[in-house]
Amino acid sequence: MTTTESRPTDRKPAQLVDMSWDPITRIIGNLGIYTKIDFANREVVECHSTSSLFRGYSVFMKGKDPRDAGFITSRICGICGDNHTTCSNYAQQMAYGVKPPKLAEHITNLGEAAEYIFDHTIFQDNLVFVDFCEAMVKATNPGVLARAERTDAPRGDIHGYRTIAEIMKAFNPFEGEVYKEALKVSRITREMFCLMEGRHVHPSTLYPGGVGTMPQPNTFTDYLSRLMRVIDFIKKAVAMNDDVFDFFYEALPGYEEVGKRRILLGCWGAFQNPDVVDYRYATMNEWGRAMYVTPGIIVDGQLVTNNLIDINLGLRIMLGSSFYEDWVNEEPFVTHDPLGNPVDMRHPWNQTTVPVPQKRDFEGNYSWVMSPRWYHPGTGEHLALDTGGGPLARLWSTALSGLVDTPYVKASGGSIRITLPRGEKLPETTLEWRIPKWSNTLERDRARPYFIAYAAAMALQFLEEAMGMMRSGDTKVYENFEVPDESIGCGFHEAVRGVLSHHLVIRDKKIANYHPYPPTPWNASPRDIYGTPGPYEDAVQGQPIFEENGPDDFKGVDIMRTVRSFDPCLPCGVHMYMGKGKTLTTVHSPTYGANHG
């Protein structure tokens, strides 16, 4: 029921140990990963993802002035609040019927590009790579480190490190060269962000209808000078990541199974095209497909749709194992979308949040996270889509759609080519991200530096277009509007770590219903009413364990690599609680697992 791979029959008697990582600090509260690990057969046999904190933004948004929604919802997250403000403004602009001036769209895109570069860099180099650094590999897989010391780095001519072990050493926390350089890059990229959006991370200059950023020539040249300072760092990061991840596949045969799950990816699109977007629901498919990151739903490697109207209508918020009362018997807020299509009662427009605090029970309800799913009209499945940590889904959807064709970024159907100009030391470089064989831990992590390059390349285009408008005297950045008595809106965007949607219902000029869905509810969702596990649960459950330590000194590095590959917000808050582990049972049966999947 809950694992996608059947277990081999030549199994040793199981040695089951109960282990948990709790709390894992996230944007929606304290999350824990609870597992049962079979040390005899080196695999995770069961996983539950749970959140112990209720936040309730959808409850206290009711009755507020809708124009305040962007400022309020930015506080949902302390690291990517601007993504919420941007998405909220998209939803409001649909509800108000207002289209911001083109220059305002460029400014917003430049702010979001800086956020992607900042956040992905600090996450990858200062958090993810702690799990791959010399100190961690020495503690968990000393044999792998010994091999890394003997293995030449294939791309050393780009990043400057002779062996794989030297790269790992450069990622040692607080001491490694790359670890420290990434912190400097984070400062430069935050300065880029503040030039466009005023304040990091809760923007002070983003509004429905446009921006408050005053466009001066130095606004864009100051951004460009900082971007060029980090271009070479980005080129080196891609090369180092490719070297390390390729090495792990070679050094640990079978590592592709770590964090692997069925390819079920969702991307809601990013970087609006100012020449096409008008925020009308009726034209959402056209302007959605014109985005510079193409929305899409990928099932088993195939693109099901890149139509934002279809994506919107397929959204379902399910309960199953969540601490809430169902709302299906309530009065719906929206029965039909603006095109006359019926809207399901489980759609975010119709959701009513009624919390029911209770004791955690892994056989029943065990999480404050609901279970967002996407209803596949062709198969009738409610799909537990994941975001691939953000970049994997974005690159995969954009590549398959083949719609993005710019001077710096081109999607070919099977890959994406990204061209970065000459930097301080390295020449002009064209990188190519190719659709991988798997949706797994290493490929989620590998996609991240490629998307940093993607965001940097698109920022160059946005800068060129914005500066061209400045030179021609087109400096309008705001369009006025009136708040209607009644209206609905939806915003689709990519938060750093994946899909982000905001759904808004206005009645009597006030918010009657408001539901933001960031990536973490998708990824961290518990089992739904059909027993389908959420993506964290599914990716961890059934994965092999390669760590050389036994139960007494087990670090859980393979599990932590998988959880972190999805880019959980603030994973530095991960704590492991297990003592020496609790042995549950030893089962003397070669067919163990048949009734435990």
Disulfide bonds with the S-S distance in Angstrom:
none
